[in-house]
């Protein structure tokens, strides 16, 4: 199974060079920008049109914190699925013998969509992420893995979710796809990595750099499982 993972296009999806020979494309959130859901809606619908046009058999979409029109219900699961796109929101699906779980939830940071306080996410992850998951798709990263960014004081910190990492170490999915944390000045988060004593491949599919929207700093990740 050859997978193309992308995230955080923030309306610049048209700049991507989509590779050939892909069996599944996974989008892990933030196809849009505006906080106002009524303004945001147009951007998400534009993305759906582009995503539908890709000549790839399986298409999976998980929302992100910027996709406010989806959380508001202006765009629904049906708006994706009538175009052959699998929309996952704290739900799972089985494709080609792989069980795939998707969730848009991230720790609270500002007034955006699909956010929960960090102290509540531990219980949510333990109940949601089952042991038979092959591919986990979240909008945000686990702590210390491709998640280095600036805090409100402009200091670098690992800003991923520690509870999420703990659950992944127990469940051990084949692949964990996420985004949310872009490249930033002097830091490359986009890409893949593994960690010792765990076979899971971690993929940050974000394609932009903070402060430099309008051009891409990555073209997503191609993975095989």
ABEGO torsion letter per residue (X at the ends): XBBBBBBGAGGAAAABBBBBGBABBBBAEGABABABAAAAAAAAAAAAAAAAABBBABBBBBBBAABAAAAAGABBAAAAAAAGBBBBBGBBBBBGGBBBBBBABBBBBEBBBGBBBAAAAAAAAAAABBAABABBBBABBBBGBGABBBBAAGBBBBABBAAAAAAAAAAGBABBBBBGBBBBBGBBABEBBBBBGBABBBBBABABBBGABGBBABAEBBBBX
